[in-house]
């Protein structure tokens, strides 16, 4: 590499700069509050796992496993994969750490980076981030409704409009076998007219053809048989209970028989939350469903489970279109000039931070005029000014930036009157 070569971020990854981080923190804070009120606990799993975990859990016939995973052989000659989604790792942790023994029901949530080798576009990166939740140990339809309701609560708390909840049931594995046979019978005469990916899926994973984004394929599947006609009575009754309970909570939904989700482990309830404006063709904000067979498939006990995941990049796109992120409030901005004043300003800044005040210290050593301009732009409530005279006298000039009111205080008095200072700061912020 020569000196002129640039070391840029790898395609499909991006830097999250401080101005954007405020949006991430906004989402994370809202999620933590909503989830903790519902007794969900955070879990953190490794970002790489044995490849077999995803091959068995997600399904070898899926696009994720077949085309999109970042897989490599490590120095121990083991096949390792960067996690493409969160559920399989959570289930592995649930089994390995005996969480099913520690409590019959586990309510868990997670947040972190995932990795898929996909075409890069707005809201879709090769390193992306998901927020998700899982309920392990309950077959009750109310668990399905609870996780959906919490997803809706989060999106409502963020103030995101024009969202639609799509709902379907993919039944039991036995229901899907019956439906799969009927779907293949219907699609086979159209095989030559399907897009290439759908032609490959016809023998491997025909239900995925239903959510193809190719217009010609979509037209063919419009008249395809619907899975509801192949659900056993128990599956139909279960689906009706989920619908009724959503209605009881005042949560609107649309039935979508073509919604099957992209992973093999789903059973019964499947759902997606769609942004009807703001994201273009890739408009799914999040989704999930029930996966009662996954825990046993990965070596654990028979365990009913349900969950969902949301793509944070897509949430960010919607939020940035609608509103500014909440600003982090700054209490004081300190300007100083002269070696003695600068040393005292450093000590004063640290003392104010220890007292609980958000304080920024100007480190530029530039002229007072330039420092004052930065203080005005900072959004701070007050500006503390130390020059040579203040340093010699042990004082500081306090200027309330909203009103322009200014006074001289001893540095000792400033730090000894913390509560009075808080009250005066609040009054300054209430000025028109």
Secondary structure, DSSP 8 states (H G I E B T S, - for coil): --TT------TT-----HHHHHHHHHHHHHHHHHHHHTT-EE----SEEEHHHHHHHH-TTSHIIIII-EEEE-TTS-EEEE-S-SHHHHHHHHHHTTHHHH-S-EEEEEEEEEE-----BTTB-SEEEEEEEEEES---HHHHHHHHHHHHHHHHHTT--SEEEEEEE---HHHHHHHHHHHHHHHHTTGGGS-HHHHHHHHH-GGGGGG---HHHHHHHTTS--GGGG--HHHHHHHHHHHHHHHHTT---EE-TT---SSTT-EEEEEEEEESSSSTT--EEEEEEE-TTHHHHTTS----EEEEEEEHHHHHHHHHHH---------EEEEE-SHHHHHHHHHHHHHHHHTT--EEE--S---HHHHHHHHHHHT-SEEEEE-HHHHHHTEEEEEETTT--EEEEEHHHHHH-HHHHHHHHHHHHT--
